[in-house]
Each structure stands twice: as C-alpha cells, then as structure tokens.
Amino acid sequence: MHESSSVFPESQARERPLSQKGGLNKSASRAGSGAVEPWRSAVAFMDERWYIDVDREVARARLVKRRVAPGIVGDILAAEHRVSSMGFLHADDIVGHRLPAQKIVRGVEHGY
C-alpha cells in the first residue's frame, strides 16, 4: 500500500476517538457509535468476519497475564484492576456492537 493511500478517508481518520496511548477513550467507548464507525467501514475489506468467543474468566486470566509478563503493570493486582476497569469495557463494547460473524470459534482455556 502506498503511503498516500488509506483504508479510511482522511476525515474519518481524524474523527477516530483514540486516546494518546492509542486506545479508545472511555467516553468514546461508552458512546458506542463514534468508536465503532471506523471498524464498520473496514468490513468492506474483509473476506469473512470471524468472532472468537472466549469464556469471560478465561479471557480475564489471559489479559492479566499479558499485562504482567511484559511489565505493562507492576503486579497481578494492578493488572486485575486494569483489566476490570478498562479491558472489559472494550470487550463489552465490541460484543455490543459487532456485526454478525460468518464463523464463531469457541475459545478454550489452553488455546483456541
């Protein structure tokens, strides 16, 4: 892809509700439609939409581990707080606004 080309029109790229760290702003995530629009536009570039359905507690354990292992947070308690306050807000937003999937993959505890 050339530098000048973009998946999203320039006006949409400016309107994306991103925080300085690159994640969705909490207010944009809760608002729904503003945070969702760039992803809904991306569907035109997909052959299929898959959804990986993972048990919430399995997902929580994975997220906590992924925050502690690389040093994103200092300990398990901080990781659990981060996942509860931010990680699941994003997950709930995705589940609440996702388009129908052609395939649903059931996640399992030790793999996909």
C-alpha positions as CSV (number, residue, x, y, z in Angstrom):
1,M,0.0,0.0,0.0
2,H,1.3,3.4,-0.9
3,E,1.8,6.0,1.9
4,S,-0.8,8.2,0.4
5,S,-3.5,5.5,0.3
6,S,-5.6,4.8,3.4
7,V,-8.2,2.3,4.3
8,F,-10.3,5.1,5.8
9,P,-10.9,8.5,4.2
10,E,-8.8,11.2,5.8
11,S,-11.8,12.8,7.5
12,Q,-12.7,9.6,9.3
13,A,-9.1,9.1,10.4
14,R,-9.2,12.5,12.2
15,E,-12.5,11.7,13.9
16,R,-11.4,8.4,15.4
17,P,-11.9,8.6,19.2
18,L,-8.4,7.5,20.2
19,S,-6.5,8.4,23.4
20,Q,-2.9,9.5,23.3
21,K,-1.8,5.9,24.1
22,G,-3.7,4.6,21.0
23,G,-6.7,3.0,22.8
24,L,-10.3,4.1,22.7
25,N,-11.2,6.9,25.0
26,K,-13.5,5.7,27.8
27,S,-16.2,8.2,26.8
28,A,-16.0,7.2,23.1
29,S,-16.2,3.5,24.1
30,R,-19.3,4.1,26.2
31,A,-20.8,6.3,23.5
32,G,-20.7,3.4,21.0
33,S,-21.3,4.7,17.5
34,G,-18.3,7.1,17.3
35,A,-15.9,4.4,18.4
36,V,-17.5,1.8,16.2
37,E,-17.6,3.6,12.8
38,P,-14.1,3.1,11.6
39,W,-14.4,-0.7,12.2
40,R,-17.8,-0.9,10.5
41,S,-16.2,0.7,7.4
42,A,-13.4,-1.9,7.4
43,V,-15.9,-4.7,6.7
44,A,-15.7,-3.9,3.0
45,F,-12.1,-5.1,3.0
46,M,-12.8,-8.4,4.7
47,D,-13.5,-11.8,3.1
48,E,-15.1,-13.1,6.2
49,R,-15.9,-12.0,9.7
50,W,-14.9,-14.4,12.5
51,Y,-15.6,-14.0,16.2
52,I,-13.6,-15.8,18.8
53,D,-16.0,-16.5,21.7
54,V,-14.0,-17.0,24.9
55,D,-15.3,-17.6,28.4
56,R,-15.1,-14.3,30.3
57,E,-13.0,-15.7,33.2
58,V,-10.6,-17.4,30.7
59,A,-10.2,-14.0,28.9
60,R,-9.7,-12.2,32.2
61,A,-6.8,-14.6,33.2
62,R,-5.2,-14.2,29.7
63,L,-5.4,-10.4,29.9
64,V,-4.0,-10.2,33.4
65,K,-1.1,-12.5,32.3
66,R,-0.4,-10.3,29.2
67,R,-0.3,-7.2,31.3
68,V,2.2,-8.6,33.9
69,A,4.6,-10.6,31.7
70,P,6.0,-7.7,29.6
71,G,5.9,-5.3,32.5
72,I,3.0,-3.2,31.4
73,V,1.9,-3.1,35.1
74,G,4.0,-4.0,38.2
75,D,2.0,-6.8,39.7
76,I,-1.1,-9.0,39.4
77,L,-3.3,-6.7,41.5
78,A,-2.6,-3.8,39.2
79,A,-3.2,-6.0,36.2
80,E,-6.5,-7.2,37.6
81,H,-7.6,-3.6,38.2
82,R,-6.6,-2.6,34.7
83,V,-8.5,-5.5,33.1
84,S,-11.6,-4.8,35.2
85,S,-11.6,-1.1,34.6
86,M,-10.5,-0.9,31.0
87,G,-10.1,-4.3,29.3
88,F,-13.7,-5.4,29.8
89,L,-15.1,-2.0,28.9
90,H,-13.6,-2.5,25.5
91,A,-14.7,-6.2,25.3
92,D,-18.3,-5.3,26.2
93,D,-18.3,-2.5,23.6
94,I,-17.1,-5.0,20.9
95,V,-19.7,-7.6,21.9
96,G,-22.4,-5.0,21.9
97,H,-21.6,-3.5,18.5
98,R,-20.1,-6.3,16.5
99,L,-21.6,-7.3,13.1
100,P,-22.8,-10.8,12.6
101,A,-19.9,-13.3,12.1
102,Q,-19.8,-15.9,9.4
103,K,-17.8,-18.2,11.8
104,I,-17.7,-18.3,15.5
105,V,-14.7,-20.0,17.1
106,R,-15.2,-21.3,20.6
107,G,-12.1,-20.4,22.7
108,V,-10.8,-22.9,25.2
109,E,-8.7,-22.5,28.3
110,H,-5.4,-23.5,26.8
111,G,-5.6,-22.4,23.2
112,Y,-8.2,-21.5,20.6
